[in-house]
Amino acid sequence: MRPMKFMRLMSILRQLNSWYICGVAVLPEYRERGIASKLIEQSTQLGRQQGYDNVSLTAMLEKGRLISFYESMGFEITHSAPIVEHAKISAKGHVVLMETGSIPALVSE
């Protein structure tokens, strides 16, 4: 895991030819039903159709369960950055860039 200035994220993604998943959210009452996995799979498929070689997303390092979920989907942490303190940002800790390295084949294929 390499430290980085998080403002470089877009430059890194361009160099990686990466399909960036900006966010995935499922309401609490609908969790544990495979919905997030399906959303990531569908986004990955769209990235493949658009010609991207890599899939990436960001997450807070301190959210261990979320990190484990993304790892189970084939992502690994490749960069990290501390969250800069700011009056309008309540989050603390580190944000990480997670990548697949290449777009994986979907389970349904």
Secondary structure, DSSP 4 states (H G I P E B T S, - for coil): -EE--GGGHHHHHHHHTEEEE------GGGTTSSHHHHHHHHHHHHHHHTT-SEEEEEEETT-HHHHHHHHHTT-EEEEEEEPPPBTTB---SEEEEEE-SSPPPPTT-
